[in-house]
Amino acid sequence: KLTTALAPVHLSPSQVNVLCLVLREAITNIVRHAHATICHIALLEKDRTIHLAIEDNGLGGQIREGNGLRGMRERLRSMAGAVKLTDSADGGTRLEITLPLASESPAPPTAQIVEEADAP
């Protein structure tokens, strides 16, 4: 089961690209390794910072950082962002991504991009 809380945020095209890659890697890890039945994704803008949280109810515990997580960390660091990996409240894993607002021209709000992608 997937639940989301996606606030409209104004991202630059490069931020959209990085966050899409980060989200894809996180979901791939959940599917391959976590054996989760629930995944929650939250996106919001607060204090001129983008916050993306991905949380599951999977196995959790010791997480070995492989190429995927390392690449995620490097992509975010290149944009002055950060990633934090912790245990979630229900025993799974929580991935918290922060990214400062970019000074380049923003893309349309993320919620609008999702709605357009879902249009027939």
Biopython code that builds the backbone (N, CA, C, O; Angstrom):
import numpy as np
from Bio.PDB.StructureBuilder import StructureBuilder

atoms = [
    (1, "LYS", "N", (0.846, -1.171, 0.000)),
    (1, "LYS", "CA", (0.000, 0.000, 0.000)),
    (1, "LYS", "C", (0.894, 1.237, 0.000)),
    (1, "LYS", "O", (1.858, 1.317, 0.761)),
    (2, "LEU", "N", (0.566, 2.194, -0.856)),
    (2, "LEU", "CA", (1.306, 3.440, -0.957)),
    (2, "LEU", "C", (0.404, 4.588, -0.527)),
    (2, "LEU", "O", (-0.712, 4.735, -1.026)),
    (3, "THR", "N", (0.901, 5.404, 0.407)),
    (3, "THR", "CA", (0.190, 6.623, 0.779)),
    (3, "THR", "C", (1.114, 7.801, 0.532)),
    (3, "THR", "O", (2.335, 7.679, 0.625)),
    (4, "THR", "N", (0.520, 8.940, 0.215)),
    (4, "THR", "CA", (1.320, 10.122, -0.075)),
    (4, "THR", "C", (0.728, 11.356, 0.582)),
    (4, "THR", "O", (-0.477, 11.438, 0.822)),
    (5, "ALA", "N", (1.593, 12.304, 0.863)),
    (5, "ALA", "CA", (1.212, 13.642, 1.302)),
    (5, "ALA", "C", (2.133, 14.577, 0.527)),
    (5, "ALA", "O", (3.254, 14.854, 0.953)),
    (6, "LEU", "N", (1.651, 15.058, -0.611)),
    (6, "LEU", "CA", (2.494, 15.822, -1.522)),
    (6, "LEU", "C", (1.986, 17.251, -1.621)),
    (6, "LEU", "O", (0.981, 17.514, -2.281)),
    (7, "ALA", "N", (2.673, 18.165, -0.973)),
    (7, "ALA", "CA", (2.335, 19.576, -1.069)),
    (7, "ALA", "C", (2.918, 20.123, -2.361)),
    (7, "ALA", "O", (3.975, 19.670, -2.801)),
    (8, "PRO", "N", (2.244, 21.092, -2.976)),
    (8, "PRO", "CA", (2.841, 21.706, -4.164)),
    (8, "PRO", "C", (4.108, 22.473, -3.769)),
    (8, "PRO", "O", (4.056, 23.384, -2.943)),
    (9, "VAL", "N", (5.210, 22.108, -4.350)),
    (9, "VAL", "CA", (6.488, 22.771, -4.084)),
    (9, "VAL", "C", (7.073, 23.232, -5.416)),
    (9, "VAL", "O", (6.839, 22.609, -6.451)),
    (10, "HIS", "N", (7.816, 24.302, -5.385)),
    (10, "HIS", "CA", (8.425, 24.849, -6.594)),
    (10, "HIS", "C", (9.878, 24.400, -6.662)),
    (10, "HIS", "O", (10.733, 24.858, -5.905)),
    (11, "LEU", "N", (10.122, 23.499, -7.583)),
    (11, "LEU", "CA", (11.457, 22.920, -7.748)),
    (11, "LEU", "C", (12.061, 23.369, -9.064)),
    (11, "LEU", "O", (11.354, 23.575, -10.051)),
    (12, "SER", "N", (13.359, 23.516, -9.067)),
    (12, "SER", "CA", (14.056, 23.785, -10.326)),
    (12, "SER", "C", (14.087, 22.479, -11.126)),
    (12, "SER", "O", (13.907, 21.402, -10.557)),
    (13, "PRO", "N", (14.312, 22.566, -12.434)),
    (13, "PRO", "CA", (14.410, 21.329, -13.234)),
    (13, "PRO", "C", (15.477, 20.370, -12.702)),
    (13, "PRO", "O", (15.263, 19.158, -12.700)),
    (14, "SER", "N", (16.627, 20.895, -12.249)),
    (14, "SER", "CA", (17.666, 19.999, -11.731)),
    (14, "SER", "C", (17.225, 19.344, -10.419)),
    (14, "SER", "O", (17.580, 18.195, -10.158)),
    (15, "GLN", "N", (16.462, 20.054, -9.597)),
    (15, "GLN", "CA", (15.949, 19.457, -8.358)),
    (15, "GLN", "C", (14.929, 18.367, -8.666)),
    (15, "GLN", "O", (14.920, 17.316, -8.025)),
    (16, "VAL", "N", (14.072, 18.624, -9.651)),
    (16, "VAL", "CA", (13.099, 17.601, -10.060)),
    (16, "VAL", "C", (13.839, 16.341, -10.471)),
    (16, "VAL", "O", (13.471, 15.241, -10.059)),
    (17, "ASN", "N", (14.882, 16.493, -11.283)),
    (17, "ASN", "CA", (15.663, 15.348, -11.754)),
    (17, "ASN", "C", (16.280, 14.579, -10.583)),
    (17, "ASN", "O", (16.146, 13.358, -10.505)),
    (18, "VAL", "N", (16.951, 15.285, -9.680)),
    (18, "VAL", "CA", (17.607, 14.623, -8.548)),
    (18, "VAL", "C", (16.588, 13.937, -7.653)),
    (18, "VAL", "O", (16.799, 12.793, -7.250)),
    (19, "LEU", "N", (15.496, 14.605, -7.334)),
    (19, "LEU", "CA", (14.501, 13.992, -6.447)),
    (19, "LEU", "C", (13.812, 12.794, -7.103)),
    (19, "LEU", "O", (13.462, 11.834, -6.417)),
    (20, "CYS", "N", (13.616, 12.840, -8.415)),
    (20, "CYS", "CA", (13.053, 11.672, -9.114)),
    (20, "CYS", "C", (13.998, 10.474, -9.028)),
    (20, "CYS", "O", (13.563, 9.348, -8.789)),
    (21, "LEU", "N", (15.291, 10.724, -9.225)),
    (21, "LEU", "CA", (16.272, 9.641, -9.125)),
    (21, "LEU", "C", (16.349, 9.086, -7.705)),
    (21, "LEU", "O", (16.436, 7.873, -7.512)),
    (22, "VAL", "N", (16.315, 9.976, -6.713)),
    (22, "VAL", "CA", (16.349, 9.558, -5.311)),
    (22, "VAL", "C", (15.110, 8.722, -4.985)),
    (22, "VAL", "O", (15.213, 7.675, -4.346)),
    (23, "LEU", "N", (13.952, 9.184, -5.420)),
    (23, "LEU", "CA", (12.718, 8.459, -5.155)),
    (23, "LEU", "C", (12.733, 7.090, -5.822)),
    (23, "LEU", "O", (12.316, 6.100, -5.220)),
    (24, "ARG", "N", (13.204, 7.029, -7.045)),
    (24, "ARG", "CA", (13.271, 5.731, -7.743)),
    (24, "ARG", "C", (14.185, 4.760, -7.000)),
    (24, "ARG", "O", (13.840, 3.590, -6.833)),
    (25, "GLU", "N", (15.341, 5.233, -6.555)),
    (25, "GLU", "CA", (16.270, 4.373, -5.817)),
    (25, "GLU", "C", (15.663, 3.910, -4.501)),
    (25, "GLU", "O", (15.799, 2.744, -4.130)),
    (26, "ALA", "N", (14.996, 4.814, -3.793)),
    (26, "ALA", "CA", (14.383, 4.454, -2.512)),
    (26, "ALA", "C", (13.300, 3.392, -2.700)),
    (26, "ALA", "O", (13.243, 2.423, -1.944)),
    (27, "ILE", "N", (12.451, 3.571, -3.696)),
    (27, "ILE", "CA", (11.377, 2.601, -3.949)),
    (27, "ILE", "C", (11.965, 1.265, -4.391)),
    (27, "ILE", "O", (11.473, 0.210, -3.990)),
    (28, "THR", "N", (13.005, 1.300, -5.207)),
    (28, "THR", "CA", (13.669, 0.060, -5.622)),
    (28, "THR", "C", (14.194, -0.687, -4.401)),
    (28, "THR", "O", (14.038, -1.904, -4.305)),
    (29, "ASN", "N", (14.817, 0.035, -3.467)),
    (29, "ASN", "CA", (15.334, -0.604, -2.252)),
    (29, "ASN", "C", (14.215, -1.190, -1.403)),
    (29, "ASN", "O", (14.372, -2.271, -0.837)),
    (30, "ILE", "N", (13.099, -0.498, -1.309)),
    (30, "ILE", "CA", (11.964, -1.020, -0.530)),
    (30, "ILE", "C", (11.462, -2.317, -1.151)),
    (30, "ILE", "O", (11.235, -3.303, -0.450)),
    (31, "VAL", "N", (11.290, -2.312, -2.467)),
    (31, "VAL", "CA", (10.763, -3.500, -3.157)),
    (31, "VAL", "C", (11.742, -4.669, -3.064)),
    (31, "VAL", "O", (11.327, -5.800, -2.815)),
    (32, "ARG", "N", (13.031, -4.411, -3.259)),
    (32, "ARG", "CA", (14.029, -5.489, -3.289)),
    (32, "ARG", "C", (14.424, -6.009, -1.910)),
    (32, "ARG", "O", (14.671, -7.204, -1.749)),
    (33, "HIS", "N", (14.486, -5.128, -0.914)),
    (33, "HIS", "CA", (15.112, -5.516, 0.342)),
    (33, "HIS", "C", (14.233, -5.437, 1.589)),
    (33, "HIS", "O", (14.439, -6.206, 2.528)),
    (34, "ALA", "N", (13.271, -4.536, 1.621)),
    (34, "ALA", "CA", (12.565, -4.264, 2.877)),
    (34, "ALA", "C", (11.438, -5.245, 3.187)),
    (34, "ALA", "O", (11.099, -5.446, 4.353)),
    (35, "HIS", "N", (10.859, -5.854, 2.162)),
    (35, "HIS", "CA", (9.694, -6.725, 2.345)),
    (35, "HIS", "C", (8.578, -5.966, 3.066)),
    (35, "HIS", "O", (7.909, -6.508, 3.946)),
    (36, "ALA", "N", (8.393, -4.717, 2.681)),
    (36, "ALA", "CA", (7.384, -3.851, 3.307)),
    (36, "ALA", "C", (6.017, -4.088, 2.684)),
    (36, "ALA", "O", (5.903, -4.528, 1.540)),
    (37, "THR", "N", (4.988, -3.789, 3.455)),
    (37, "THR", "CA", (3.621, -3.828, 2.943)),
    (37, "THR", "C", (3.031, -2.429, 2.836)),
    (37, "THR", "O", (1.997, -2.237, 2.196)),
    (38, "ILE", "N", (3.684, -1.451, 3.460)),
    (38, "ILE", "CA", (3.220, -0.061, 3.427)),
    (38, "ILE", "C", (4.411, 0.855, 3.155)),
    (38, "ILE", "O", (5.488, 0.676, 3.723)),
    (39, "CYS", "N", (4.204, 1.831, 2.285)),
    (39, "CYS", "CA", (5.199, 2.864, 2.015)),
    (39, "CYS", "C", (4.478, 4.206, 2.039)),
    (39, "CYS", "O", (3.417, 4.359, 1.434)),
    (40, "HIS", "N", (5.053, 5.167, 2.734)),
    (40, "HIS", "CA", (4.472, 6.514, 2.787)),
    (40, "HIS", "C", (5.510, 7.507, 2.278)),
    (40, "HIS", "O", (6.669, 7.479, 2.690)),
    (41, "ILE", "N", (5.075, 8.388, 1.371)),
    (41, "ILE", "CA", (5.946, 9.414, 0.810)),
    (41, "ILE", "C", (5.346, 10.775, 1.127)),
    (41, "ILE", "O", (4.165, 11.019, 0.877)),
    (42, "ALA", "N", (6.170, 11.661, 1.680)),
    (42, "ALA", "CA", (5.717, 13.016, 1.998)),
    (42, "ALA", "C", (6.687, 14.019, 1.394)),
    (42, "ALA", "O", (7.903, 13.844, 1.470)),
    (43, "LEU", "N", (6.141, 15.069, 0.794)),
    (43, "LEU", "CA", (6.944, 16.122, 0.190)),
    (43, "LEU", "C", (6.368, 17.462, 0.623)),
    (43, "LEU", "O", (5.168, 17.706, 0.494)),
    (44, "LEU", "N", (7.241, 18.334, 1.142)),
    (44, "LEU", "CA", (6.791, 19.672, 1.526)),
    (44, "LEU", "C", (7.944, 20.651, 1.493)),
    (44, "LEU", "O", (9.113, 20.266, 1.464)),
    (45, "GLU", "N", (7.593, 21.918, 1.499)),
    (45, "GLU", "CA", (8.569, 22.992, 1.544)),
    (45, "GLU", "C", (8.384, 23.726, 2.861)),
    (45, "GLU", "O", (7.277, 24.151, 3.191)),
    (46, "LYS", "N", (9.470, 23.876, 3.616)),
    (46, "LYS", "CA", (9.416, 24.566, 4.901)),
    (46, "LYS", "C", (10.734, 25.289, 5.118)),
    (46, "LYS", "O", (11.804, 24.709, 4.938)),
    (47, "ASP", "N", (10.656, 26.551, 5.503)),
    (47, "ASP", "CA", (11.857, 27.350, 5.789)),
    (47, "ASP", "C", (12.851, 27.334, 4.625)),
    (47, "ASP", "O", (14.054, 27.162, 4.825)),
    (48, "ARG", "N", (12.331, 27.517, 3.407)),
    (48, "ARG", "CA", (13.155, 27.563, 2.192)),
    (48, "ARG", "C", (13.945, 26.277, 1.957)),
    (48, "ARG", "O", (15.008, 26.290, 1.338)),
    (49, "THR", "N", (13.407, 25.174, 2.462)),
    (49, "THR", "CA", (14.027, 23.865, 2.286)),
    (49, "THR", "C", (12.963, 22.874, 1.820)),
    (49, "THR", "O", (11.840, 22.870, 2.325)),
    (50, "ILE", "N", (13.324, 22.046, 0.862)),
    (50, "ILE", "CA", (12.452, 20.964, 0.399)),
    (50, "ILE", "C", (12.708, 19.767, 1.303)),
    (50, "ILE", "O", (13.858, 19.417, 1.568)),
    (51, "HIS", "N", (11.636, 19.140, 1.777)),
    (51, "HIS", "CA", (11.725, 17.952, 2.624)),
    (51, "HIS", "C", (10.985, 16.814, 1.921)),
    (51, "HIS", "O", (9.807, 16.938, 1.588)),
    (52, "LEU", "N", (11.678, 15.729, 1.707)),
    (52, "LEU", "CA", (11.091, 14.521, 1.132)),
    (52, "LEU", "C", (11.349, 13.392, 2.117)),
    (52, "LEU", "O", (12.498, 13.113, 2.461)),
    (53, "ALA", "N", (10.288, 12.746, 2.569)),
    (53, "ALA", "CA", (10.423, 11.611, 3.489)),
    (53, "ALA", "C", (9.794, 10.380, 2.844)),
    (53, "ALA", "O", (8.691, 10.444, 2.301)),
    (54, "ILE", "N", (10.503, 9.271, 2.911)),
    (54, "ILE", "CA", (10.029, 7.992, 2.386)),
    (54, "ILE", "C", (10.159, 6.998, 3.530)),
    (54, "ILE", "O", (11.254, 6.754, 4.037)),
    (55, "GLU", "N", (9.040, 6.435, 3.926)),
    (55, "GLU", "CA", (9.023, 5.563, 5.108)),
    (55, "GLU", "C", (8.293, 4.270, 4.778)),
    (55, "GLU", "O", (7.274, 4.272, 4.088)),
    (56, "ASP", "N", (8.833, 3.163, 5.285)),
    (56, "ASP", "CA", (8.182, 1.867, 5.058)),
    (56, "ASP", "C", (8.058, 1.101, 6.369)),
    (56, "ASP", "O", (8.652, 1.476, 7.381)),
    (57, "ASN", "N", (7.295, 0.046, 6.338)),
    (57, "ASN", "CA", (7.125, -0.811, 7.520)),
    (57, "ASN", "C", (7.846, -2.144, 7.345)),
    (57, "ASN", "O", (7.429, -3.163, 7.896)),
    (58, "GLY", "N", (8.906, -2.128, 6.591)),
    (58, "GLY", "CA", (9.637, -3.357, 6.282)),
    (58, "GLY", "C", (10.533, -3.833, 7.406)),
    (58, "GLY", "O", (10.291, -3.554, 8.580)),
    (59, "LEU", "N", (11.575, -4.560, 7.022)),
    (59, "LEU", "CA", (12.462, -5.199, 7.977)),
    (59, "LEU", "C", (13.278, -4.227, 8.815)),
    (59, "LEU", "O", (13.541, -4.495, 9.987)),
    (60, "GLY", "N", (13.683, -3.096, 8.228)),
    (60, "GLY", "CA", (14.467, -2.114, 8.991)),
    (60, "GLY", "C", (15.771, -2.708, 9.478)),
    (60, "GLY", "O", (16.338, -3.596, 8.841)),
    (61, "GLY", "N", (16.247, -2.208, 10.620)),
    (61, "GLY", "CA", (17.478, -2.725, 11.213)),
    (61, "GLY", "C", (18.717, -2.183, 10.545)),
    (61, "GLY", "O", (18.720, -1.062, 10.035)),
    (62, "GLN", "N", (19.759, -2.969, 10.546)),
    (62, "GLN", "CA", (21.042, -2.552, 9.977)),
    (62, "GLN", "C", (20.927, -2.424, 8.458)),
    (62, "GLN", "O", (20.545, -3.369, 7.767)),
    (63, "ILE", "N", (21.260, -1.255, 7.962)),
    (63, "ILE", "CA", (21.209, -1.020, 6.528)),
    (63, "ILE", "C", (22.627, -0.818, 6.030)),
    (63, "ILE", "O", (23.349, 0.060, 6.504)),
    (64, "ARG", "N", (23.010, -1.627, 5.085)),
    (64, "ARG", "CA", (24.341, -1.517, 4.498)),
    (64, "ARG", "C", (24.252, -0.572, 3.307)),
    (64, "ARG", "O", (23.443, -0.778, 2.403)),
    (65, "GLU", "N", (25.076, 0.453, 3.310)),
    (65, "GLU", "CA", (25.041, 1.428, 2.223)),
    (65, "GLU", "C", (25.755, 0.861, 1.012)),
    (65, "GLU", "O", (26.965, 0.636, 1.032)),
    (66, "GLY", "N", (24.990, 0.635, -0.037)),
    (66, "GLY", "CA", (25.552, 0.135, -1.281)),
    (66, "GLY", "C", (25.665, 1.246, -2.306)),
    (66, "GLY", "O", (25.607, 2.426, -1.962)),
    (67, "ASN", "N", (25.824, 0.871, -3.555)),
    (67, "ASN", "CA", (25.988, 1.857, -4.622)),
    (67, "ASN", "C", (24.783, 2.769, -4.764)),
    (67, "ASN", "O", (24.943, 3.958, -5.041)),
    (68, "GLY", "N", (23.583, 2.243, -4.584)),
    (68, "GLY", "CA", (22.372, 3.044, -4.733)),
    (68, "GLY", "C", (22.291, 4.161, -3.710)),
    (68, "GLY", "O", (22.073, 5.318, -4.067)),
    (69, "LEU", "N", (22.465, 3.823, -2.444)),
    (69, "LEU", "CA", (22.421, 4.846, -1.395)),
    (69, "LEU", "C", (23.600, 5.808, -1.500)),
    (69, "LEU", "O", (23.458, 7.005, -1.248)),
    (70, "ARG", "N", (24.743, 5.290, -1.868)),
    (70, "ARG", "CA", (25.918, 6.145, -2.033)),
    (70, "ARG", "C", (25.686, 7.144, -3.164)),
    (70, "ARG", "O", (25.995, 8.327, -3.022)),
    (71, "GLY", "N", (25.149, 6.678, -4.272)),
    (71, "GLY", "CA", (24.844, 7.557, -5.397)),
    (71, "GLY", "C", (23.808, 8.599, -5.036)),
    (71, "GLY", "O", (23.908, 9.756, -5.444)),
    (72, "MET", "N", (22.804, 8.184, -4.263)),
    (72, "MET", "CA", (21.773, 9.103, -3.789)),
    (72, "MET", "C", (22.411, 10.209, -2.949)),
    (72, "MET", "O", (22.133, 11.391, -3.147)),
    (73, "ARG", "N", (23.251, 9.817, -2.031)),
    (73, "ARG", "CA", (23.933, 10.772, -1.149)),
    (73, "ARG", "C", (24.795, 11.751, -1.963)),
    (73, "ARG", "O", (24.799, 12.951, -1.688)),
    (74, "GLU", "N", (25.517, 11.243, -2.953)),
    (74, "GLU", "CA", (26.375, 12.092, -3.784)),
    (74, "GLU", "C", (25.571, 13.072, -4.624)),
    (74, "GLU", "O", (25.942, 14.240, -4.737)),
    (75, "ARG", "N", (24.468, 12.608, -5.217)),
    (75, "ARG", "CA", (23.609, 13.499, -6.006)),
    (75, "ARG", "C", (23.075, 14.639, -5.154)),
    (75, "ARG", "O", (23.085, 15.799, -5.566)),
    (76, "LEU", "N", (22.611, 14.295, -3.967)),
    (76, "LEU", "CA", (22.062, 15.315, -3.081)),
    (76, "LEU", "C", (23.148, 16.275, -2.603)),
    (76, "LEU", "O", (22.930, 17.485, -2.554)),
    (77, "ARG", "N", (24.303, 15.746, -2.255)),
    (77, "ARG", "CA", (25.406, 16.590, -1.790)),
    (77, "ARG", "C", (25.821, 17.588, -2.874)),
    (77, "ARG", "O", (26.197, 18.717, -2.561)),
    (78, "SER", "N", (25.756, 17.183, -4.139)),
    (78, "SER", "CA", (26.136, 18.079, -5.233)),
    (78, "SER", "C", (25.209, 19.283, -5.334)),
    (78, "SER", "O", (25.553, 20.283, -5.965)),
    (79, "MET", "N", (24.027, 19.191, -4.712)),
    (79, "MET", "CA", (23.066, 20.298, -4.712)),
    (79, "MET", "C", (22.883, 20.868, -3.305)),
    (79, "MET", "O", (21.872, 21.509, -3.021)),
    (80, "ALA", "N", (23.849, 20.638, -2.433)),
    (80, "ALA", "CA", (23.823, 21.109, -1.042)),
    (80, "ALA", "C", (22.696, 20.453, -0.247)),
    (80, "ALA", "O", (22.224, 21.010, 0.744)),
    (81, "GLY", "N", (22.271, 19.282, -0.681)),
    (81, "GLY", "CA", (21.244, 18.530, 0.026)),
    (81, "GLY", "C", (21.848, 17.471, 0.921)),
    (81, "GLY", "O", (23.064, 17.283, 0.964)),
    (82, "ALA", "N", (20.973, 16.785, 1.636)),
    (82, "ALA", "CA", (21.433, 15.742, 2.555)),
    (82, "ALA", "C", (20.401, 14.629, 2.627)),
    (82, "ALA", "O", (19.229, 14.816, 2.298)),
    (83, "VAL", "N", (20.863, 13.475, 3.063)),
    (83, "VAL", "CA", (19.987, 12.333, 3.277)),
    (83, "VAL", "C", (20.276, 11.774, 4.659)),
    (83, "VAL", "O", (21.429, 11.690, 5.083)),
    (84, "LYS", "N", (19.217, 11.394, 5.352)),
    (84, "LYS", "CA", (19.341, 10.803, 6.688)),
    (84, "LYS", "C", (18.514, 9.521, 6.702)),
    (84, "LYS", "O", (17.345, 9.516, 6.317)),
    (85, "LEU", "N", (19.128, 8.456, 7.142)),
    (85, "LEU", "CA", (18.494, 7.140, 7.196)),
    (85, "LEU", "C", (18.298, 6.760, 8.649)),
    (85, "LEU", "O", (19.261, 6.704, 9.413)),
    (86, "THR", "N", (17.038, 6.492, 9.045)),
    (86, "THR", "CA", (16.734, 6.125, 10.426)),
    (86, "THR", "C", (15.707, 4.997, 10.438)),
    (86, "THR", "O", (15.151, 4.629, 9.403)),
    (87, "ASP", "N", (15.472, 4.462, 11.621)),
    (87, "ASP", "CA", (14.392, 3.494, 11.786)),
    (87, "ASP", "C", (13.073, 4.248, 11.826)),
    (87, "ASP", "O", (12.986, 5.328, 12.410)),
    (88, "SER", "N", (12.044, 3.677, 11.205)),
    (88, "SER", "CA", (10.721, 4.304, 11.264)),
    (88, "SER", "C", (10.025, 3.878, 12.553)),
    (88, "SER", "O", (10.463, 2.952, 13.236)),
    (89, "ALA", "N", (8.958, 4.556, 12.866)),
    (89, "ALA", "CA", (8.225, 4.301, 14.106)),
    (89, "ALA", "C", (7.704, 2.869, 14.190)),
    (89, "ALA", "O", (7.580, 2.322, 15.286)),
    (90, "ASP", "N", (7.399, 2.256, 13.051)),
    (90, "ASP", "CA", (6.842, 0.895, 13.064)),
    (90, "ASP", "C", (7.863, -0.182, 12.731)),
    (90, "ASP", "O", (7.493, -1.287, 12.333)),
    (91, "GLY", "N", (9.156, 0.133, 12.891)),
    (91, "GLY", "CA", (10.185, -0.885, 12.722)),
    (91, "GLY", "C", (10.827, -0.940, 11.360)),
    (91, "GLY", "O", (11.817, -1.648, 11.177)),
    (92, "GLY", "N", (10.298, -0.218, 10.407)),
    (92, "GLY", "CA", (10.880, -0.209, 9.069)),
    (92, "GLY", "C", (11.992, 0.813, 8.955)),
    (92, "GLY", "O", (12.766, 1.026, 9.889)),
    (93, "THR", "N", (12.055, 1.438, 7.794)),
    (93, "THR", "CA", (13.111, 2.408, 7.511)),
    (93, "THR", "C", (12.487, 3.733, 7.104)),
    (93, "THR", "O", (11.452, 3.774, 6.440)),
    (94, "ARG", "N", (13.140, 4.819, 7.518)),
    (94, "ARG", "CA", (12.722, 6.174, 7.129)),
    (94, "ARG", "C", (13.918, 6.870, 6.481)),
    (94, "ARG", "O", (15.009, 6.929, 7.048)),
    (95, "LEU", "N", (13.687, 7.385, 5.299)),
    (95, "LEU", "CA", (14.683, 8.123, 4.548)),
    (95, "LEU", "C", (14.218, 9.574, 4.497)),
    (95, "LEU", "O", (13.132, 9.866, 3.995)),
    (96, "GLU", "N", (15.042, 10.482, 5.017)),
    (96, "GLU", "CA", (14.694, 11.907, 5.033)),
    (96, "GLU", "C", (15.676, 12.660, 4.152)),
    (96, "GLU", "O", (16.887, 12.626, 4.373)),
    (97, "ILE", "N", (15.135, 13.338, 3.150)),
    (97, "ILE", "CA", (15.943, 14.095, 2.219)),
    (97, "ILE", "C", (15.638, 15.572, 2.415)),
    (97, "ILE", "O", (14.475, 15.967, 2.497)),
    (98, "THR", "N", (16.681, 16.386, 2.490)),
    (98, "THR", "CA", (16.504, 17.832, 2.535)),
    (98, "THR", "C", (17.307, 18.449, 1.409)),
    (98, "THR", "O", (18.391, 17.984, 1.059)),
    (99, "LEU", "N", (16.746, 19.509, 0.853)),
    (99, "LEU", "CA", (17.358, 20.175, -0.283)),
    (99, "LEU", "C", (16.983, 21.647, -0.221)),
    (99, "LEU", "O", (15.796, 21.973, -0.194)),
    (100, "PRO", "N", (17.970, 22.552, -0.197)),
    (100, "PRO", "CA", (17.619, 23.975, -0.164)),
    (100, "PRO", "C", (16.932, 24.385, -1.461)),
    (100, "PRO", "O", (17.188, 23.806, -2.516)),
    (101, "LEU", "N", (16.066, 25.379, -1.379)),
    (101, "LEU", "CA", (15.434, 25.891, -2.595)),
    (101, "LEU", "C", (16.513, 26.411, -3.532)),
    (101, "LEU", "O", (17.479, 27.039, -3.096)),
    (102, "ALA", "N", (16.342, 26.148, -4.808)),
    (102, "ALA", "CA", (17.330, 26.564, -5.799)),
    (102, "ALA", "C", (17.070, 27.993, -6.235)),
    (102, "ALA", "O", (15.953, 28.498, -6.126)),
    (103, "SER", "N", (18.104, 28.627, -6.723)),
    (103, "SER", "CA", (17.956, 29.991, -7.210)),
    (103, "SER", "C", (17.590, 30.020, -8.693)),
    (103, "SER", "O", (17.198, 31.066, -9.209)),
    (104, "GLU", "N", (17.713, 28.880, -9.388)),
    (104, "GLU", "CA", (17.351, 28.864, -10.803)),
    (104, "GLU", "C", (15.831, 28.831, -10.953)),
    (104, "GLU", "O", (15.119, 28.603, -9.975)),
    (105, "SER", "N", (15.338, 29.053, -12.147)),
    (105, "SER", "CA", (13.893, 29.124, -12.391)),
    (105, "SER", "C", (13.218, 27.821, -12.010)),
    (105, "SER", "O", (13.654, 26.742, -12.412)),
    (106, "PRO", "N", (12.151, 27.927, -11.230)),
    (106, "PRO", "CA", (11.471, 26.706, -10.819)),
    (106, "PRO", "C", (10.639, 26.097, -11.933)),
    (106, "PRO", "O", (10.161, 26.794, -12.828)),
    (107, "ALA", "N", (10.477, 24.803, -11.864)),
    (107, "ALA", "CA", (9.564, 24.083, -12.734)),
    (107, "ALA", "C", (8.164, 24.275, -12.160)),
    (107, "ALA", "O", (8.027, 24.833, -11.071)),
    (108, "PRO", "N", (7.121, 23.829, -12.860)),
    (108, "PRO", "CA", (5.777, 23.908, -12.276)),
    (108, "PRO", "C", (5.737, 23.139, -10.965)),
    (108, "PRO", "O", (6.549, 22.235, -10.770)),
    (109, "PRO", "N", (4.815, 23.470, -10.053)),
    (109, "PRO", "CA", (4.730, 22.730, -8.789)),
    (109, "PRO", "C", (4.650, 21.232, -9.050)),
    (109, "PRO", "O", (4.007, 20.790, -10.003)),
    (110, "THR", "N", (5.307, 20.460, -8.198)),
    (110, "THR", "CA", (5.384, 19.012, -8.361)),
    (110, "THR", "C", (4.005, 18.373, -8.459)),
    (110, "THR", "O", (3.805, 17.478, -9.280)),
    (111, "ALA", "N", (3.059, 18.806, -7.650)),
    (111, "ALA", "CA", (1.709, 18.234, -7.685)),
    (111, "ALA", "C", (1.112, 18.404, -9.078)),
    (111, "ALA", "O", (0.405, 17.517, -9.556)),
    (112, "GLN", "N", (1.385, 19.533, -9.735)),
    (112, "GLN", "CA", (0.888, 19.768, -11.078)),
    (112, "GLN", "C", (1.526, 18.795, -12.055)),
    (112, "GLN", "O", (0.849, 18.295, -12.953)),
    (113, "ILE", "N", (2.804, 18.519, -11.901)),
    (113, "ILE", "CA", (3.497, 17.574, -12.785)),
    (113, "ILE", "C", (2.873, 16.195, -12.652)),
    (113, "ILE", "O", (2.644, 15.525, -13.659)),
    (114, "VAL", "N", (2.596, 15.761, -11.438)),
    (114, "VAL", "CA", (1.981, 14.446, -11.210)),
    (114, "VAL", "C", (0.611, 14.382, -11.843)),
    (114, "VAL", "O", (0.273, 13.393, -12.492)),
    (115, "GLU", "N", (-0.201, 15.445, -11.661)),
    (115, "GLU", "CA", (-1.547, 15.459, -12.238)),
    (115, "GLU", "C", (-1.472, 15.384, -13.766)),
    (115, "GLU", "O", (-2.252, 14.664, -14.391)),
    (116, "GLU", "N", (-0.532, 16.128, -14.370)),
    (116, "GLU", "CA", (-0.398, 16.096, -15.807)),
    (116, "GLU", "C", (0.020, 14.720, -16.296)),
    (116, "GLU", "O", (-0.431, 14.275, -17.351)),
    (117, "ALA", "N", (0.873, 14.041, -15.545)),
    (117, "ALA", "CA", (1.316, 12.703, -15.932)),
    (117, "ALA", "C", (0.176, 11.707, -15.871)),
    (117, "ALA", "O", (0.149, 10.747, -16.641)),
    (118, "ASP", "N", (-0.781, 11.926, -14.951)),
    (118, "ASP", "CA", (-1.899, 11.015, -14.810)),
    (118, "ASP", "C", (-3.014, 11.274, -15.810)),
    (118, "ASP", "O", (-3.920, 10.453, -15.953)),
    (119, "ALA", "N", (-2.959, 12.416, -16.510)),
    (119, "ALA", "CA", (-4.028, 12.768, -17.459)),
    (119, "ALA", "C", (-4.001, 11.815, -18.645)),
    (119, "ALA", "O", (-2.930, 11.375, -19.063)),
    (120, "PRO", "N", (-5.191, 11.489, -19.199)),
    (120, "PRO", "CA", (-5.236, 10.574, -20.340)),
    (120, "PRO", "C", (-4.668, 11.153, -21.595)),
    (120, "PRO", "O", (-4.646, 10.485, -22.629)),
]
sb = StructureBuilder()
sb.init_structure("model")
sb.init_model(0)
sb.init_chain("A")
sb.init_seg("    ")
for serial, (resi, resn, name, xyz) in enumerate(atoms, 1):
    if name == "N":
        sb.init_residue(resn, " ", resi, " ")
    sb.init_atom(name, np.array(xyz, "f"), 0.0, 1.0, " ", f" {name:<3s}", serial, name[0])
structure = sb.get_structure()
